[in-house]
Amino acid sequence: MPELIILRGLPGSGKSTLANILSNPTNSVVLSIDDFFTNTQTGEYEFKYNENHLAYKYCEEAVKEHMYKNMQRIFLDNCFTMEWEMEPYFKLAAQFNYTVFVLTVENRHGGKNIHHISQNQLVKMAEKYKIVLM
């Protein structure tokens, strides 16, 4: 059965790095909202808050497209500080018969936040962060 592996955590925790380490280019893909804000020619990242909703839709469509093509393993790295942010992906996984794994990534390696999120904003994000117990 194909797998959707969601990596969640605060900015700078290492989600993208871990996804790239775990992925195998022949049967998996790494997707992120960051893809929307990254210039494909220069590789430069430029976050635009007023386009964040477009980035979420872009990422959701990319996941759907890869599921439609039956990609065996999809790594999705976004903050996902709140449960509802993952809901569209759970629904897609059910629709396309993917097993979902959710991994929480913590910055215990001294990683740097490349997105220029202030410490104050990181604290606010951490306060909203929920772990679901089932």
C-alpha positions, 0 to 999 in steps of 0.5 A: 500500500502506498504511504503518505508521510507527514512531517510536522514541526516548527520552522527550523526543526529540520522537516525538509532535511529529514524528508530529503534524507528519508526519501528515495528518488526512484519511488518517492517525492518530497512536497512542501508549502515552501515549494510555492515560495521557492524560485525554481530557477534560482532556488531562492525562498521568498515567503509572502504572507498574503499568498500563504493560502495559495501555497496551501492549495498548491501543496494540496493539489501537488499531493493529489496529483502524485496520489493520482499517479500512484506515487508509492511514498509521498513525504509532506513537510509543513508546520501543521501546528494545528490538527485541521491543517492536516485534514485535507491530506487525511481525506486524500489519503482515504480517497486514494487508499494511502497509509498515513504516518505523522512524524513530529520533528523537533529542533534538537540539533541546533538547526536554523530557521531559514524562514526569518520567523521571529522567536516571538512568532515561534513561541506563539506557534508552539503554544498552538501545537497540538499532539493528538492522543488516540 
